Amino acid sequence: KLFFTDYGNAAKVERCDMDGMNRTWIVDSKIEQPTALALDLINKYVYWLDIYLESVEVVDYQGRRRQTITKGRQIRHLCGLAVFENYLYTVNSDNLSILRINRYNGTDVQALARLDNAKEIRVYHKRPQAAARSHACEADPHGMPGGCSHVCLLSSSYKARTCRCRTGFILGTDGRSCK
């Protein structure tokens, strides 16, 4: 799945398959400017910052069990969001500090370090997401991902795929080759 935020005409948090199909709104009420998003891949939670409502909130992948983690004026200056173990990590753009927020007790906020010009944050770990044993976009005997001549995108499951073409090409009638 692909998760993303939008605060155009109607602010929302959405999800879709990697090929863009099955687009679903998972948060579309009491939301104004969702500017950063982070996933808890193990427990299947979506966290986001809303700088207009000055809040950090969470829902499950289906948009249920919504909770506010923390709320207040300090959220207005946050950008970027990452989750690791019991904490959310973000950058305060006002004083350029990295903050750690306990995701179960939003009042436990700690400044960890200062940076010169940070706007985004990522946590890297050797095991961030379980790998599928096999999937539809694995290279075929000719080295083509999923048998696609250009781009292979996973679809509704790791066993299904959609082939796409680079700009300027169109997908052939076989659904795999680009012309």
C-alpha positions in Angstrom: 0.0 0.0 0.0 0.9 3.6 -0.6 -0.2 6.2 2.1 -0.2 10.0 1.5 -1.6 13.3 2.7 -3.4 16.0 0.7 -4.6 19.4 1.9 -6.0 20.8 -1.4 -9.7 21.4 -1.6 -10.5 18.8 1.0 -7.8 17.8 3.4 -7.3 14.0 3.9 -5.1 11.1 4.5 -5.4 8.4 1.8 -4.1 5.0 0.8 -4.0 3.1 -2.5 -2.3 0.1 -4.0 1.1 0.7 -5.4 -0.3 0.9 -8.9 -2.7 3.7 -7.9 -5.8 1.6 -7.8 -8.2 1.2 -4.9 -7.7 4.7 -3.7 -9.4 5.2 -0.3 -9.8 8.1 2.1 -8.8 6.9 5.6 -9.1 10.3 7.3 -11.4 13.1 5.9 -12.9 14.8 8.9 -11.4 17.1 11.5 -8.3 17.5 9.4 -6.9 20.7 7.8 -3.2 20.7 6.9 -1.7 17.2 7.2 2.0 17.9 6.3 3.9 14.8 7.3 3.1 11.2 7.6 4.7 8.1 9.2 3.8 4.4 9.3 4.1 1.8 12.0 4.5 -1.1 9.7 4.4 -3.7 12.4 1.1 -2.6 14.1 -0.4 -1.0 10.9 -0.9 2.5 12.2 -0.7 5.8 10.3 0.6 8.9 12.1 0.4 12.5 10.8 1.1 16.1 11.7 -1.6 18.7 11.2 0.1 22.1 11.4 -3.2 24.1 11.2 -4.9 22.1 14.0 -1.6 21.9 15.8 -1.9 18.2 16.4 -0.2 14.8 15.9 -2.8 12.0 15.4 -2.9 8.3 14.6 -5.4 5.9 13.0 -5.1 2.3 11.9 -4.7 1.4 8.2 -8.5 1.4 7.8 -9.0 4.8 9.4 -10.4 3.5 12.7 -9.2 4.0 16.3 -8.3 7.6 15.8 -6.4 9.2 18.7 -4.6 12.5 19.3 -1.0 11.9 20.4 -0.2 15.5 21.3 -1.7 19.0 20.6 -0.5 22.5 21.1 1.3 25.5 19.5 4.6 23.7 19.3 3.2 21.5 16.5 2.9 24.5 14.2 6.7 24.4 13.8 7.2 20.7 13.2 8.1 19.2 9.8 8.9 15.6 8.9 7.8 12.6 10.9 9.2 9.2 11.5 8.3 6.4 13.9 10.6 3.9 15.6 9.8 1.7 18.5 7.9 3.7 21.2 8.7 7.2 19.7 7.9 9.6 17.0 10.8 11.7 15.6 10.3 15.1 14.0 12.1 18.4 13.3 11.2 21.7 14.9 11.8 24.2 12.0 11.7 27.1 14.4 14.8 26.2 16.4 16.1 23.4 14.1 16.0 20.7 16.8 15.2 17.0 16.4 12.4 16.1 18.8 11.5 12.7 20.2 7.8 12.3 21.2 6.5 9.3 23.1 3.8 8.0 20.9 1.8 6.5 23.8 2.2 9.5 26.1 2.5 12.7 23.9 3.5 14.8 26.9 6.9 13.1 26.9 8.7 15.3 24.4 12.5 15.6 24.4 14.9 17.7 22.2 17.7 15.4 21.0 20.0 17.6 18.9 20.2 20.8 16.8 20.8 20.8 13.0 21.6 23.7 10.7 18.8 23.2 8.1 16.6 20.1 8.5 13.1 19.8 7.0 12.7 16.0 7.0 13.6 13.0 9.1 14.0 9.3 8.5 14.8 6.4 10.8 16.9 3.7 9.2 17.0 0.2 10.7 18.3 -3.0 9.2 14.9 -4.6 9.5 12.3 -1.8 8.9 9.8 -4.0 6.9 9.4 -7.7 6.6 10.4 -8.8 3.1 8.0 -10.9 1.0 9.5 -14.3 0.1 8.4 -13.8 -3.5 6.3 -11.2 -5.3 4.8 -10.4 -8.7 7.5 -7.9 -9.6 10.5 -10.2 -9.2 12.7 -10.4 -12.3 11.7 -13.0 -14.9 14.4 -15.2 -16.6 15.1 -12.3 -19.0 15.7 -9.9 -16.1 12.5 -7.9 -16.7 10.7 -7.0 -13.4 7.4 -9.0 -13.3 7.8 -9.6 -17.0 7.2 -5.9 -17.6 9.4 -4.1 -20.2 9.6 -0.8 -18.2 8.0 -0.5 -14.8 6.3 -3.2 -12.5 4.0 -2.0 -9.8 2.6 -4.3 -7.1 -1.2 -4.3 -7.2 -3.8 -5.4 -4.6 -1.4 -8.0 -3.1 2.2 -9.0 -3.5 1.1 -11.7 -5.9 -0.6 -9.3 -8.4 1.1 -6.6 -10.5 0.5 -3.9 -13.1 2.9 -3.0 -15.8 3.4 0.7 -16.7 5.5 2.5 -19.3 7.9 5.4 -19.0 6.8 8.8 -20.3 6.5 8.8 -24.1 5.6 5.1 -24.3 2.3 3.3 -24.4 1.5 -0.1 -23.0 1.1 -2.8 -25.7 -1.9 -5.1 -26.0 0.0 -7.8 -24.1 -0.1 -5.6 -21.0 3.6 -6.1 -20.5 5.6 -4.4 -23.3 5.9 -0.7 -24.0 6.0 0.8 -27.4 
